[in-house]
């Protein structure tokens, strides 16, 4: 596979995409260095790939409220691309969504020139499982478990020509490539129809950079699985971590998490087609649910991706309070007053105190001090927007 002695093979850990929770195989991987003048080569170590239905588990659909999201956005009309080793174009989960194909080695746009790759098929199924009405473009940038960086760059140029707003890439390596960065940057900074690359963050279990995910203009996606005991998503132990991580998404490996995040991005672009790639990425990060260490951290990034919250932010949903904090005496009260709610048809649904022994709150937003201490009052609207009122009782 290597065409000259100057090339060195570097591999990544791209393991089984997990739609059946117990079906995972960890495959060994190693990495080497490639000079900027060389053509990078990524090896995908694939075991048996389990993929069925739409590619997203019922648990993840429920936990991330995708059924609620689909009432407003399904990705309809949004062009997206999956760059991989090909895909099974006849898989019933993606067949009807495929609008074009491209073999980046030969330049062919014939369906017969696309390999039936299980890894790429699973990635495409996950993306469509999140955004079921997207226009899907399958871009083959390698074959038989190998992905080549020069073909990836040509694939990105093709995606741009097709006005793809989202590109999913579940592969990578440890070497920075200026040409690779430039190809992604051309999409990200385009004045019209800018595109967001969602890339797998890596599965090395080490603190290190993983490209293309670690480029500044890429959405770097880690993987997290739902822990029924802790009743929350927990980052996978083998996930690569660094200060470039953006968010985590459901997946047994980051190969599965990247297309999940790509699907979420497609939903947001449908809601607001004029949005730039940077704006889309910023909203995904801003609405993520904080997990792990408080605030941003190198394992979870900004936290777990939140499709519904992100969609609401894109559509201008929100509630603003006239004041967000107050100090009151025991036995005294203060009213929480709403400054604005969007959309105009929305209304306050509930007020909930984090510590009712310190401060109680009634259904009208009247907060009463009970004893010395601090409490947070969460104000939630019928459409799910939230605001926090902090109170200190002295």
C-alpha positions as CSV (number, residue, x, y, z in Angstrom):
1,X,0.0,0.0,0.0
2,X,2.9,2.3,0.5
3,X,4.3,3.8,-2.7
4,X,7.7,5.0,-1.5
5,X,10.2,4.5,1.3
6,X,9.7,8.1,2.5
7,X,6.1,7.3,3.4
8,X,5.4,5.9,6.8
9,X,2.2,4.2,7.7
10,X,0.3,5.6,10.7
11,X,-2.8,4.0,12.0
12,X,-5.7,4.9,14.1
13,X,-8.1,3.1,16.3
14,X,-11.4,2.9,14.5
15,X,-13.3,0.1,16.1
16,X,-16.8,-1.3,15.9
17,X,-19.6,1.2,15.6
18,X,-21.9,0.2,18.4
19,X,-25.6,0.2,17.9
20,X,-25.9,-3.0,20.0
21,X,-24.4,-1.9,23.3
22,X,-22.5,-5.1,24.0
23,X,-21.1,-5.5,20.5
24,X,-17.6,-3.9,20.6
25,X,-14.2,-5.0,19.8
26,X,-11.1,-3.0,20.6
27,X,-8.5,-3.2,17.9
28,X,-4.8,-2.4,18.4
29,X,-3.4,0.6,16.5
30,X,-0.1,2.4,16.2
31,X,1.0,5.6,14.6
32,X,4.0,7.1,12.9
33,X,5.0,10.4,11.4
34,X,4.5,11.7,7.9
35,X,6.3,14.7,6.6
36,X,4.2,17.5,5.0
37,X,5.5,16.5,1.6
38,X,4.3,12.9,2.0
39,X,0.8,11.5,1.4
40,X,-0.7,10.5,4.7
41,X,-2.2,7.0,4.9
42,X,-4.8,6.1,7.6
43,X,-5.5,2.5,8.3
44,X,-8.9,1.5,9.6
45,X,-8.8,-1.7,11.8
46,X,-12.2,-3.2,11.3
47,X,-13.8,-6.1,13.1
48,X,-17.3,-7.2,12.6
49,X,-19.6,-4.2,12.3
50,X,-23.0,-4.3,13.9
51,X,-25.4,-1.9,12.3
52,X,-29.2,-2.1,11.9
53,X,-32.2,0.1,11.4
54,X,-31.6,3.8,11.4
55,X,-28.2,3.5,13.2
56,X,-29.2,5.2,16.5
57,X,-30.3,3.2,19.5
58,X,-33.7,3.8,21.0
59,X,-32.0,4.8,24.3
60,X,-30.0,7.5,22.7
61,X,-33.0,8.8,20.8
62,X,-34.9,9.0,24.0
63,X,-32.1,10.5,26.2
64,X,-31.3,13.2,23.6
65,X,-34.9,13.9,22.8
66,X,-34.6,13.3,19.1
67,X,-38.3,12.6,18.7
68,X,-39.0,16.1,20.0
69,X,-36.4,17.6,17.7
70,X,-37.9,15.9,14.6
71,X,-41.1,17.8,15.1
72,X,-39.2,20.9,13.9
73,X,-36.2,19.6,12.0
74,X,-35.2,16.4,10.1
75,X,-32.3,17.7,8.1
76,X,-34.5,18.1,5.0
77,X,-32.8,19.9,2.2
78,X,-29.4,19.9,3.8
79,X,-26.5,18.4,1.8
80,X,-24.1,16.3,3.9
81,X,-21.1,14.1,3.1
82,X,-19.6,11.0,4.7
83,X,-15.9,10.6,3.7
84,X,-14.8,7.0,4.3
85,X,-13.8,3.9,2.5
86,X,-17.1,3.8,0.6
87,X,-20.5,2.4,1.7
88,X,-23.1,-0.1,0.8
89,X,-25.3,2.1,-1.4
90,X,-28.1,-0.4,-1.3
91,X,-28.4,-0.5,2.4
92,X,-32.1,0.3,3.1
93,X,-31.3,2.8,5.9
94,X,-29.4,5.1,3.5
95,X,-30.4,4.1,0.0
96,X,-33.2,6.7,-0.5
97,X,-31.1,9.5,0.9
98,X,-28.0,9.2,-1.3
99,X,-28.0,12.0,-3.9
100,X,-24.4,11.6,-5.2
101,X,-21.2,9.6,-4.9
102,X,-17.6,10.4,-5.6
103,X,-14.5,8.2,-5.8
104,X,-11.7,10.6,-4.8
105,X,-9.0,8.4,-6.3
106,X,-10.4,8.1,-9.8
107,X,-12.7,11.1,-9.9
108,X,-15.6,8.9,-10.8
109,X,-19.2,9.8,-9.8
110,X,-20.5,6.4,-10.8
111,X,-22.2,4.3,-8.1
112,X,-20.5,1.2,-9.5
113,X,-17.1,2.7,-8.6
114,X,-17.9,2.9,-4.9
115,X,-16.7,0.1,-2.6
116,X,-19.2,-1.5,-0.2
117,X,-17.4,-0.6,3.0
118,X,-19.0,-1.6,6.3
119,X,-17.3,1.2,8.3
120,X,-18.5,3.9,6.0
121,X,-22.0,2.3,5.8
122,X,-22.3,2.4,9.6
123,X,-21.2,6.0,9.8
124,X,-23.7,7.0,7.1
125,X,-26.5,5.1,8.9
126,X,-25.8,6.9,12.2
127,X,-25.8,10.3,10.5
128,X,-29.1,9.5,8.8
129,X,-30.4,8.0,12.0
130,X,-30.1,11.5,13.6
131,X,-31.1,13.6,10.6
132,X,-33.3,11.2,8.5
133,X,-34.1,13.6,5.6
134,X,-30.7,14.8,4.6
135,X,-29.3,14.7,1.1
136,X,-26.4,12.3,1.5
137,X,-23.2,12.2,-0.5
138,X,-20.9,9.2,-0.2
139,X,-17.2,10.1,-0.8
140,X,-14.7,7.2,-1.0
141,X,-11.2,8.3,0.0
142,X,-9.6,4.9,0.2
143,X,-10.3,1.2,0.1
144,X,-9.9,-2.0,2.1
145,X,-9.5,-0.3,5.4
146,X,-7.1,2.5,4.3
147,X,-7.9,6.2,3.9
148,X,-5.5,8.5,2.1
149,X,-5.1,12.2,3.0
150,X,-4.7,13.4,-0.6
151,X,-8.0,11.7,-1.5
152,X,-9.6,13.2,1.6
153,X,-8.6,16.6,0.4
154,X,-10.1,16.0,-3.0
155,X,-13.2,14.6,-1.3
156,X,-13.5,17.8,0.7
157,X,-13.3,19.9,-2.5
158,X,-16.0,17.7,-4.0
159,X,-18.2,18.2,-0.9
160,X,-17.7,22.0,-1.3
161,X,-18.8,21.8,-4.9
162,X,-22.0,20.1,-3.9
163,X,-22.7,22.7,-1.2
164,X,-22.4,20.2,1.6
165,X,-22.9,22.0,4.9
166,X,-21.7,19.1,7.0
167,X,-18.9,16.5,6.4
168,X,-18.5,13.5,8.7
169,X,-14.9,12.0,8.9
170,X,-14.3,9.0,11.2
171,X,-10.6,8.6,10.8
172,X,-7.4,10.5,11.6
173,X,-3.8,10.4,12.8
174,X,-1.3,12.2,15.0
175,X,0.4,14.3,12.3
176,X,-0.5,17.9,11.4
177,X,-0.9,18.5,7.7
178,X,-1.0,22.1,6.4
179,X,-2.7,21.0,3.2
180,X,-5.3,19.1,5.2
181,X,-5.9,22.1,7.4
182,X,-6.2,24.3,4.3
183,X,-8.8,22.0,2.7
184,X,-11.0,22.1,5.8
185,X,-10.4,25.8,6.3
186,X,-11.7,26.5,2.7
187,X,-15.0,24.9,3.7
188,X,-15.2,26.4,7.1
189,X,-14.5,30.0,6.1
190,X,-16.5,30.0,2.8
191,X,-18.5,33.2,2.4
192,X,-21.5,31.2,1.1
193,X,-22.5,27.7,2.2
194,X,-19.7,27.2,4.6
195,X,-19.2,23.6,5.7
196,X,-18.6,22.1,9.2
197,X,-16.3,19.1,9.4
198,X,-17.3,16.8,12.3
199,X,-14.3,14.5,13.0
200,X,-13.7,11.6,15.4
201,X,-11.6,12.6,18.3
202,X,-9.6,9.4,18.4
203,X,-9.5,6.2,20.4
204,X,-6.0,6.0,21.8
205,X,-6.8,6.5,25.5
206,X,-4.0,9.1,25.6
207,X,-3.6,12.8,25.8
208,X,-2.5,13.7,22.3
209,X,-3.8,15.6,19.3
210,X,-5.7,13.7,16.6
211,X,-6.1,15.2,13.2
212,X,-8.3,16.3,11.5
213,X,-10.3,16.5,14.7
214,X,-7.7,18.7,16.4
215,X,-7.6,21.4,13.8
216,X,-9.0,24.7,15.2
217,X,-11.8,24.9,12.6
218,X,-13.1,21.3,13.0
219,X,-15.7,20.0,15.4
220,X,-13.7,17.5,17.4
221,X,-16.1,14.8,18.7
222,X,-15.4,12.4,21.6
223,X,-17.6,9.4,22.5
224,X,-19.7,8.7,25.6
225,X,-21.9,5.8,26.5
226,X,-24.9,5.9,28.8
227,X,-24.2,4.5,32.2
228,X,-27.5,3.1,33.6
229,X,-26.1,2.9,37.1
230,X,-24.9,6.6,37.2
231,X,-27.8,7.6,35.0
232,X,-25.7,9.8,32.8
233,X,-23.4,9.6,29.8
234,X,-19.8,8.7,30.6
235,X,-16.8,9.2,28.3
236,X,-15.3,6.0,26.9
237,X,-12.1,5.0,28.6
238,X,-10.2,4.6,25.3
239,X,-11.1,8.1,24.1
240,X,-8.2,10.4,23.1
241,X,-8.3,13.6,25.1
242,X,-6.8,17.1,24.6
243,X,-7.5,20.8,24.7
244,X,-9.0,20.7,21.2
245,X,-12.0,18.5,22.2
246,X,-15.3,20.2,21.4
247,X,-18.1,17.8,22.6
248,X,-18.9,14.2,23.2
249,X,-21.7,12.4,21.4
250,X,-23.2,8.9,21.9
251,X,-21.0,6.1,20.7
252,X,-18.9,3.1,21.7
253,X,-16.1,4.6,19.7
254,X,-15.4,8.1,18.3
255,X,-16.1,6.6,14.9
256,X,-19.8,6.4,15.9
257,X,-19.8,9.7,17.7
258,X,-18.7,11.9,14.8
259,X,-21.6,11.1,12.4
260,X,-24.0,11.5,15.3
261,X,-22.7,15.1,15.8
262,X,-22.8,15.6,12.1
263,X,-26.4,14.7,12.1
264,X,-27.1,17.2,14.8
265,X,-25.3,19.9,12.8
266,X,-27.5,19.1,9.7
267,X,-30.6,19.6,11.8
268,X,-29.4,23.0,12.8
269,X,-28.6,24.0,9.2
270,X,-32.1,23.1,8.2
271,X,-33.5,25.4,10.9
272,X,-31.3,28.3,9.8
273,X,-29.7,27.8,6.3
274,X,-28.0,31.2,6.5
275,X,-26.0,30.2,9.5
276,X,-22.2,29.8,9.1
277,X,-20.2,26.8,10.0
278,X,-18.6,28.7,12.8
279,X,-22.0,29.8,14.2
280,X,-23.2,26.2,14.0
281,X,-20.1,24.9,15.9
282,X,-20.4,27.7,18.5
283,X,-24.1,26.8,19.2
284,X,-23.3,23.1,19.5
285,X,-20.6,23.9,22.0
286,X,-22.6,26.5,23.9
287,X,-25.6,24.2,24.4
288,X,-23.7,21.1,25.4
289,X,-24.4,19.6,28.8
290,X,-21.5,19.9,31.1
291,X,-20.1,16.5,32.3
292,X,-16.9,15.4,34.0
293,X,-14.9,18.2,35.7
294,X,-16.9,21.4,36.1
295,X,-16.6,23.6,33.0
296,X,-14.6,22.8,30.0
297,X,-12.3,19.8,30.3
298,X,-10.0,17.7,27.9
299,X,-12.1,14.6,28.1
300,X,-15.6,15.9,27.6
301,X,-14.8,19.2,26.0
302,X,-17.9,21.4,26.5
303,X,-20.0,18.4,27.4
304,X,-22.6,16.1,25.9
305,X,-24.2,17.3,22.6
306,X,-27.8,18.5,23.1
307,X,-29.8,18.5,19.9
308,X,-33.0,20.0,21.3
309,X,-31.3,22.8,23.2
310,X,-29.1,23.6,20.2
311,X,-32.1,23.7,17.9
312,X,-34.0,26.0,20.3
313,X,-31.1,28.4,20.4
314,X,-30.9,28.5,16.6
315,X,-34.6,29.2,16.4
316,X,-34.2,32.0,18.9
317,X,-35.9,30.3,21.8
318,X,-35.0,31.7,25.2
319,X,-36.1,33.3,28.4
320,X,-34.4,36.3,30.1
321,X,-35.0,37.5,33.6
322,X,-35.1,41.1,34.7
323,X,-32.7,40.2,37.5
324,X,-30.8,37.0,38.1
325,X,-29.9,37.2,41.7
326,X,-31.1,38.6,45.0
327,X,-30.2,38.7,48.7
328,X,-33.1,38.5,51.2
329,X,-33.7,38.0,54.9
330,X,-35.3,34.9,56.5
331,X,-39.0,35.2,56.2
332,X,-38.9,37.8,53.4
333,X,-39.8,37.3,49.8
334,X,-38.8,38.5,46.3
335,X,-40.6,38.0,43.0
336,X,-38.8,36.6,39.9
337,X,-39.7,38.8,37.0
338,X,-39.4,37.8,33.4
339,X,-38.0,40.3,31.0
340,X,-38.6,38.4,27.7
341,X,-39.6,35.0,26.3
342,X,-39.1,33.8,22.8
343,X,-41.1,32.8,20.9
344,X,-43.9,35.0,22.0
345,X,-46.3,32.0,22.3
346,X,-44.1,30.5,25.0
347,X,-45.0,30.7,28.7
348,X,-43.4,29.9,32.1
349,X,-44.2,26.3,33.0
350,X,-42.5,25.9,36.4
351,X,-40.2,27.4,39.1
352,X,-38.1,24.9,41.0
353,X,-35.8,25.5,44.0
354,X,-32.5,23.6,44.3
355,X,-32.7,23.9,48.1
356,X,-36.3,24.3,49.4
357,X,-35.1,24.3,53.0
358,X,-33.2,27.6,52.3
359,X,-35.6,29.2,49.8
360,X,-39.0,28.1,48.6
361,X,-40.8,29.3,45.4
362,X,-44.5,29.2,44.5
363,X,-46.1,28.7,41.1
364,X,-46.1,32.5,40.5
365,X,-42.3,32.9,41.0
366,X,-42.5,34.3,44.6
367,X,-39.3,33.3,46.4
368,X,-39.4,33.1,50.3
369,X,-36.3,32.8,52.5
370,X,-36.4,29.9,55.0
371,X,-33.0,29.8,56.5
372,X,-29.5,31.1,55.9
373,X,-27.8,29.7,52.8
374,X,-28.0,29.8,49.0
375,X,-30.4,28.3,46.5
376,X,-30.9,28.4,42.7
377,X,-34.4,28.8,41.3
378,X,-34.7,27.2,37.8
379,X,-37.4,28.8,35.6
380,X,-38.6,26.6,32.8
381,X,-40.9,27.5,30.0
382,X,-43.4,25.2,28.2
383,X,-41.1,24.9,25.2
384,X,-38.1,24.0,27.4
385,X,-36.1,27.2,27.7
386,X,-34.5,27.7,31.1
387,X,-33.2,30.5,33.2
388,X,-31.6,30.5,36.7
389,X,-32.3,32.9,39.5
390,X,-29.8,32.8,42.4
391,X,-30.9,33.7,45.9
392,X,-28.9,34.1,49.1
393,X,-30.8,34.1,52.4
394,X,-29.1,36.0,55.3
